[in-house]
Amino acid sequence: MKASKTSKQWMKEHVNDPFVQMAHKDGYRSRAAYKLLEIDEKDHLIKPGMVVVDLGATPGGWCQVVGKKIGSNGKVIALDLLPLEPLRGVDFILGDFREESVLKELERMLQGRPVGLVISDMAPNFSGVASLDQDRSMYLAELALEFALQHLSPDGSFLVKVFQGAGFEAYMKLLRSSFAKAVARKPKASRDRSSEVYLLGTGKLE
């Protein structure tokens, strides 16, 4: 099938993207690694020895960042519907984090250790219908927040990708009611034209 003008343009932009080039040079699996690196530099989320759960982890760029920062005493548990090429120090669960069997496997891997940080860079398969895509992305963000509130230790933190649009303000209000502090971050590696932002809740409330 002949590539469309839009896909050719995307590919050209992707190949010439400085963050894509940096990721290749630095050995990161995705340009998204730099989004997390910048947010962590500002907010100091990832600490040595902590347990981190990465929702929607594939291809693993965020896992790589976390793994380097938490050290050998920390733990990364990654979940995704898509396979993840093995990463040293990362425990991976293939499946839907809403399913009971997946949650049981997560609990087994935690071995009773508290979760200090839940991160989610999930996005739906985009249909091209803006209102539908926004609804799907906010639904994923809501599921991620529900998961975080159930599994985070008191005072734990949550970082999630959302897209500005319908449901955004209501979600931000919910985040503010669940954490001591809730802020929005737009890292440099997030393309200017994209409506994506990262919402961060720190200090989970009881």
BANUVO-577447 format. One line per field, with one value per residue (C-alpha): residue in one letter; x, y, z. Coordinates in pm, 1 decimal. Example, Ala and Ser with C-alpha at 12.3 -4.5 7.8 and 13.67 -1.06 7.14 Angstrom:
<atoms>
r	[A / S]
xx	[1230.0 / 1367.0]
yy	[-450.0 / -106.0]
zz	[780.0 / 714.0]
</atoms>
This chain:
<atoms>
r	[M / K / A / S / K / T / S / K / Q / W / M / K / E / H / V / N / D / P / F / V / Q / M / A / H / K / D / G / Y / R / S / R / A / A / Y / K / L / L / E / I / D / E / K / D / H / L / I / K / P / G / M / V / V / V / D / L / G / A / T / P / G / G / W / C / Q / V / V / G / K / K / I / G / S / N / G / K / V / I / A / L / D / L / L / P / L / E / P / L / R / G / V / D / F / I / L / G / D / F / R / E / E / S / V / L / K / E / L / E / R / M / L / Q / G / R / P / V / G / L / V / I / S / D / M / A / P / N / F / S / G / V / A / S / L / D / Q / D / R / S / M / Y / L / A / E / L / A / L / E / F / A / L / Q / H / L / S / P / D / G / S / F / L / V / K / V / F / Q / G / A / G / F / E / A / Y / M / K / L / L / R / S / S / F / A / K / A / V / A / R / K / P / K / A / S / R / D / R / S / S / E / V / Y / L / L / G / T / G / K / L / E]
xx	[0.0 / 135.4 / 232.3 / 9.3 / 144.2 / 71.1 / 259.0 / 557.0 / 561.9 / 541.4 / 827.6 / 1046.1 / 973.0 / 1033.3 / 1371.4 / 1484.3 / 1353.3 / 1649.7 / 1504.2 / 1472.5 / 1836.1 / 1940.2 / 1749.9 / 1931.7 / 2266.2 / 2197.7 / 2050.3 / 1694.5 / 1412.5 / 1197.2 / 1215.2 / 965.0 / 1259.3 / 1354.2 / 1007.4 / 1045.7 / 1405.5 / 1304.2 / 1005.9 / 1217.1 / 1490.5 / 1232.3 / 1022.3 / 1266.0 / 1016.8 / 1245.1 / 1449.8 / 1705.2 / 1551.2 / 1190.3 / 930.6 / 786.9 / 497.2 / 497.9 / 157.7 / 168.6 / 544.4 / 626.6 / 871.1 / 1042.6 / 1197.2 / 1051.8 / 1157.7 / 1515.2 / 1512.0 / 1358.7 / 1588.3 / 1901.2 / 1774.5 / 1637.8 / 1949.2 / 1983.5 / 1771.2 / 1474.6 / 1217.0 / 1043.5 / 726.7 / 607.9 / 267.1 / 145.2 / -87.6 / 206.2 / 520.6 / 824.1 / 1171.4 / 1345.8 / 1520.6 / 1761.8 / 1606.9 / 1252.8 / 976.0 / 718.9 / 355.3 / 184.3 / -184.1 / -454.2 / -399.1 / -776.9 / -785.9 / -779.7 / -510.3 / -278.3 / -333.6 / -260.5 / 64.8 / 154.0 / 88.8 / 306.0 / 592.0 / 560.5 / 627.3 / 465.9 / 681.5 / 502.3 / 470.7 / 627.3 / 549.0 / 303.1 / 376.4 / 159.5 / 247.4 / -50.4 / -244.9 / -526.9 / -508.4 / -614.4 / -908.6 / -872.4 / -1209.0 / -1102.5 / -1392.2 / -1369.6 / -992.0 / -1020.6 / -1280.3 / -1059.9 / -747.7 / -928.7 / -1074.4 / -723.0 / -607.5 / -900.5 / -815.9 / -451.0 / -550.3 / -782.9 / -498.0 / -255.2 / -491.2 / -536.7 / -168.3 / 36.3 / 172.8 / 66.8 / 257.4 / 325.8 / 328.5 / 151.9 / 251.3 / 14.5 / -10.1 / -336.3 / -457.5 / -613.5 / -976.2 / -1307.3 / -1275.5 / -938.5 / -1054.1 / -1267.3 / -970.2 / -740.9 / -997.1 / -1002.0 / -622.1 / -616.8 / -858.7 / -642.3 / -294.1 / -140.7 / -6.5 / -114.0 / 63.4 / 83.0 / 412.6 / 489.3 / 844.2 / 1052.3 / 1040.9 / 662.1 / 592.0 / 454.7 / 155.6 / 53.5 / -216.8 / -48.1 / 54.5 / 175.8 / -12.7 / 170.0 / 16.9 / 255.1 / 178.2 / -114.4 / -380.8 / -535.0]
yy	[0.0 / 340.1 / 555.9 / 860.2 / 1212.9 / 1244.4 / 926.6 / 1028.5 / 1366.9 / 1200.6 / 964.4 / 1250.5 / 1450.7 / 1144.4 / 1062.1 / 1425.2 / 1467.6 / 1556.9 / 1352.5 / 1045.7 / 1092.8 / 1140.6 / 827.2 / 626.6 / 765.1 / 720.6 / 373.0 / 457.5 / 264.7 / 571.6 / 950.4 / 942.7 / 869.9 / 1237.6 / 1343.2 / 1141.7 / 1253.3 / 1620.4 / 1578.2 / 1384.8 / 1648.3 / 1907.7 / 1705.2 / 1440.7 / 1155.1 / 856.4 / 764.9 / 487.9 / 168.9 / 253.8 / 29.7 / 169.6 / 35.1 / 135.8 / 104.4 / 75.1 / 28.5 / -99.9 / -31.1 / 38.3 / 386.4 / 485.3 / 153.8 / 225.8 / 566.7 / 430.3 / 126.7 / 342.7 / 572.8 / 324.8 / 106.7 / -258.9 / -228.8 / -87.6 / -270.1 / -193.7 / -379.3 / -308.4 / -393.1 / -377.5 / -544.3 / -560.9 / -769.9 / -596.8 / -693.3 / -801.3 / -532.0 / -608.6 / -547.0 / -508.7 / -756.8 / -761.5 / -870.3 / -915.4 / -835.8 / -587.4 / -434.0 / -436.2 / -816.6 / -1006.7 / -1250.8 / -963.1 / -789.6 / -1113.0 / -1150.0 / -791.1 / -857.3 / -1168.5 / -968.0 / -691.2 / -939.1 / -703.7 / -402.8 / -66.4 / 106.7 / 452.5 / 562.6 / 467.7 / 603.2 / 582.3 / 692.1 / 503.7 / 623.3 / 452.5 / 339.7 / 664.2 / 648.9 / 999.8 / 1100.5 / 1366.4 / 1333.8 / 953.9 / 957.4 / 1208.5 / 995.1 / 685.9 / 860.5 / 1006.2 / 663.4 / 515.7 / 798.9 / 733.2 / 362.5 / 445.4 / 679.8 / 417.7 / 166.0 / 411.8 / 497.7 / 127.8 / 33.4 / 338.3 / 360.7 / 659.9 / 962.4 / 783.5 / 967.5 / 926.2 / 1051.7 / 1015.9 / 1132.9 / 1300.6 / 1510.3 / 1850.2 / 1857.0 / 1718.7 / 1573.3 / 1731.7 / 1980.4 / 1718.4 / 1481.9 / 1751.2 / 1820.9 / 1450.3 / 1442.8 / 1743.2 / 1569.2 / 1254.3 / 1401.4 / 1672.1 / 1841.9 / 1813.6 / 1990.9 / 1978.3 / 1939.0 / 1990.6 / 1860.0 / 1980.2 / 1635.2 / 1667.9 / 1811.2 / 2167.3 / 2089.1 / 1794.5 / 1851.1 / 1598.9 / 1703.8 / 1505.1 / 1536.5 / 1467.7 / 1394.1 / 1379.0 / 1282.3 / 1042.6 / 1133.9 / 877.2]
zz	[0.0 / -95.2 / 200.9 / 245.1 / 234.6 / 607.2 / 700.7 / 487.0 / 657.7 / 1001.6 / 916.4 / 793.8 / 1109.7 / 1328.9 / 1170.9 / 1199.5 / 1555.0 / 1781.5 / 2069.1 / 1844.8 / 1745.7 / 2109.1 / 2214.2 / 1948.5 / 2062.5 / 2435.7 / 2400.4 / 2505.2 / 2343.8 / 2289.8 / 2285.2 / 2574.2 / 2805.2 / 2790.5 / 2903.4 / 3221.5 / 3270.7 / 3253.9 / 3486.0 / 3736.1 / 3725.4 / 3829.7 / 4072.2 / 4207.7 / 4183.6 / 4137.7 / 4442.5 / 4504.0 / 4640.0 / 4560.8 / 4395.1 / 4070.2 / 3860.7 / 3492.1 / 3320.8 / 2941.7 / 2955.3 / 2604.9 / 2437.7 / 2770.7 / 2756.7 / 3093.4 / 3248.2 / 3140.2 / 3308.6 / 3629.0 / 3640.7 / 3633.4 / 3907.7 / 4162.2 / 4168.4 / 4262.6 / 4578.2 / 4388.2 / 4180.1 / 3849.6 / 3756.5 / 3402.2 / 3256.9 / 2898.1 / 2649.9 / 2408.0 / 2466.2 / 2613.9 / 2501.9 / 2824.4 / 3027.0 / 3306.3 / 3646.1 / 3509.9 / 3596.3 / 3316.1 / 3315.6 / 2978.6 / 3013.5 / 3109.2 / 3452.0 / 3508.9 / 3508.8 / 3836.1 / 3718.1 / 3627.0 / 3961.1 / 4144.6 / 3952.7 / 4042.1 / 4410.7 / 4392.4 / 4239.2 / 4498.4 / 4780.0 / 5026.3 / 4934.2 / 4913.5 / 4575.0 / 4585.8 / 4231.5 / 3956.5 / 3607.8 / 3296.3 / 2943.2 / 2797.8 / 2495.6 / 2305.0 / 1944.3 / 1779.8 / 1539.8 / 1398.3 / 1547.3 / 1797.6 / 2044.1 / 2051.5 / 2094.7 / 2379.4 / 2556.2 / 2521.7 / 2648.7 / 2951.3 / 3027.1 / 3034.4 / 3259.9 / 3495.7 / 3510.8 / 3580.9 / 3865.0 / 4012.9 / 3999.4 / 4160.6 / 4445.5 / 4520.5 / 4512.9 / 4613.0 / 4962.8 / 5172.8 / 5040.8 / 4707.8 / 4373.7 / 4038.4 / 3692.3 / 3396.8 / 3037.1 / 2940.8 / 2648.6 / 2703.0 / 2601.0 / 2726.8 / 3074.5 / 3149.1 / 3413.8 / 3591.0 / 3597.1 / 3737.2 / 4010.0 / 4099.3 / 4111.3 / 4345.1 / 4580.4 / 4586.2 / 4635.9 / 4852.5 / 4538.5 / 4173.7 / 3886.4 / 3506.3 / 3320.3 / 2950.7 / 2893.7 / 2598.5 / 2436.5 / 2411.3 / 2066.0 / 2072.5 / 1852.8 / 2072.6 / 2333.5 / 2563.1 / 2910.6 / 3209.2 / 3534.2 / 3854.9 / 4191.6 / 4488.1 / 4846.3 / 4817.0 / 5067.6 / 5298.7]
</atoms>
